[in-house]
Amino acid sequence: MVWQTFFYYTDEMVELLTKIMQETTKLKLQKQYLPDIALESLYFSNMVDEIIATNAIEGVNSSKREISKAMDKQKNKNPKNVRFWFVVNKYKS
């Protein structure tokens, strides 16, 4: 079975995509001035917030503490009783 589809970019969509690309370029330029520790902290914080937001959409209660603990335990290949370890692992991969 073959599904034929098409996609039409409206002027508004192109304008938004252009703004996103411009902001992405600005962020990449700023990133080079940040120390590695700041980038790691930003990565950690953003991932925690993203997982909590996704969980909320799905009706799953989670806390920053639980997600942070699961991130800290990622080196442990046999996680016992670490809630959200597998969720964090999926996000990391």
C-alpha positions in Angstrom: 0.0 0.0 0.0 1.4 3.4 -0.9 0.3 6.6 0.8 0.8 9.8 -1.1 1.1 12.9 0.9 2.2 16.4 0.4 3.0 19.3 2.7 2.4 23.0 2.0 4.4 25.6 3.8 2.4 28.7 4.5 4.0 32.1 4.7 3.5 32.1 8.4 5.2 28.8 8.8 8.2 29.9 6.7 8.4 33.1 8.8 8.4 31.1 12.0 11.0 28.6 10.7 13.2 31.5 9.7 13.0 33.0 13.2 13.7 29.6 14.8 16.8 29.2 12.6 18.0 32.7 13.5 17.6 32.1 17.2 19.3 28.7 16.8 22.3 30.4 15.2 22.4 33.0 18.1 22.3 30.2 20.6 25.1 28.3 18.9 27.3 31.4 19.0 26.6 32.0 22.7 27.3 28.3 23.5 30.9 28.6 22.5 31.5 31.1 25.4 30.0 28.9 28.1 32.2 26.6 30.2 31.6 22.9 29.9 30.1 22.8 33.4 27.5 25.3 32.5 26.5 23.3 29.4 26.3 20.1 31.4 24.1 21.9 34.0 21.9 23.3 31.2 21.6 19.9 29.6 20.7 18.2 32.9 18.1 20.9 33.8 16.5 20.9 30.4 16.2 17.1 30.3 14.6 17.0 33.8 12.1 19.7 32.8 11.3 18.0 29.5 10.6 14.6 31.2 8.5 16.2 33.9 6.4 18.0 31.2 6.0 14.9 29.1 5.0 12.9 32.2 2.4 15.6 33.1 0.9 15.3 29.6 0.7 11.6 30.0 -0.8 11.9 33.5 2.3 10.5 35.3 3.3 12.2 38.5 7.0 12.9 38.8 9.3 15.2 40.7 12.6 16.9 39.9 14.1 14.8 42.7 13.0 11.5 41.1 14.1 12.5 37.6 17.4 13.8 38.9 18.0 10.6 40.9 17.3 8.5 37.8 19.8 10.7 35.8 22.4 10.3 38.5 22.0 6.5 38.4 22.4 6.1 34.7 25.9 4.7 35.1 24.3 1.8 37.0 23.4 -0.8 34.3 21.2 -2.8 36.7 18.9 -0.2 38.3 16.9 -1.5 41.1 14.1 0.5 42.6 15.1 3.7 40.6 11.9 5.1 39.3 12.1 6.7 35.8 15.6 5.2 35.1 14.3 3.6 31.9 12.6 6.9 30.9 15.7 8.9 31.4 17.7 6.2 29.5 15.4 6.5 26.5 15.7 10.3 26.5 19.5 10.0 26.7 19.7 7.6 23.8 
